[in-house]
Amino acid sequence: MVVALTEVMPSDVRTAGFSLAYSLATTVGGFTPGIATYLIHSTGNKAAPGLWKSVAAVCGLIATLVLYRTEQARNQYRTA
């Protein structure tokens, strides 16, 4: 996704856009141990952190589908 993220941004804002996206992902990912602990404590189920991972996987899947479902993206990778 690193390459895809840098390719979808205009070159004049690429550094700022990529660093913002990376920082947000790192921040949200940094809360994973706390969220996992909370889920185990609130549900009593030691497999509850799998819900958090499933939500993250669905978010990634949706983002990938949205990114590569545009006509421009299909044409770009068809010619490559």
C-alpha positions as CSV (number, residue, x, y, z in Angstrom):
1,M,0.0,0.0,0.0
2,V,3.0,2.3,0.4
3,V,3.4,2.6,-3.4
4,A,-0.3,2.9,-4.0
5,L,-0.6,5.7,-1.4
6,T,2.2,7.7,-3.0
7,E,0.9,7.2,-6.5
8,V,-2.6,8.5,-5.8
9,M,-1.5,11.8,-4.4
10,P,-0.5,14.8,-6.5
11,S,3.3,15.3,-6.4
12,D,3.1,18.8,-4.8
13,V,1.4,17.4,-1.7
14,R,2.8,13.8,-1.8
15,T,5.1,14.1,1.2
16,A,2.6,15.8,3.5
17,G,-0.2,13.5,2.5
18,F,1.8,10.3,2.9
19,S,3.2,11.4,6.2
20,L,-0.2,12.3,7.5
21,A,-1.7,8.9,6.4
22,Y,1.3,7.0,7.9
23,S,1.1,9.0,11.2
24,L,-2.6,8.3,11.5
25,A,-2.2,4.6,10.8
26,T,0.7,4.4,13.4
27,T,-1.4,6.3,16.0
28,V,-4.5,4.0,15.6
29,G,-2.3,0.9,15.5
30,G,-0.5,2.1,18.7
31,F,-3.8,1.8,20.6
32,T,-4.2,-1.9,19.6
33,P,-2.9,-3.3,22.9
34,G,-5.2,-1.1,24.9
35,I,-8.2,-1.9,22.7
36,A,-7.4,-5.6,22.9
37,T,-7.2,-5.4,26.7
38,Y,-10.5,-3.5,26.9
39,L,-12.2,-6.0,24.6
40,I,-11.1,-8.9,26.7
41,H,-12.1,-7.2,29.9
42,S,-15.5,-6.1,28.7
43,T,-16.5,-9.3,27.0
44,G,-14.7,-11.9,29.1
45,N,-13.7,-13.6,25.9
46,K,-9.9,-13.9,25.2
47,A,-10.6,-14.2,21.5
48,A,-12.3,-10.7,21.4
49,P,-9.2,-8.9,20.0
50,G,-10.0,-10.9,16.8
51,L,-12.9,-8.5,16.4
52,W,-10.5,-5.5,16.3
53,K,-8.3,-7.3,13.8
54,S,-11.4,-8.1,11.7
55,V,-12.5,-4.5,11.7
56,A,-9.0,-3.4,10.6
57,A,-9.0,-6.0,7.8
58,V,-12.4,-4.9,6.5
59,C,-11.3,-1.2,6.5
60,G,-8.2,-2.2,4.5
61,L,-10.3,-4.2,2.1
62,I,-12.7,-1.4,1.5
63,A,-9.9,1.1,1.0
64,T,-8.2,-1.1,-1.5
65,L,-11.5,-1.7,-3.4
66,V,-12.3,2.0,-3.5
67,L,-8.8,2.9,-4.6
68,Y,-8.5,0.4,-7.5
69,R,-12.2,0.5,-8.7
70,T,-11.8,3.8,-10.5
71,E,-11.6,3.9,-14.3
72,Q,-8.3,5.8,-14.1
73,A,-6.7,3.2,-11.8
74,R,-7.8,0.3,-14.0
75,N,-6.4,2.0,-17.1
76,Q,-3.1,2.9,-15.3
77,Y,-2.4,-0.7,-14.3
78,R,-3.6,-2.2,-17.5
79,T,-0.9,-0.3,-19.5
80,A,1.9,-1.0,-17.0
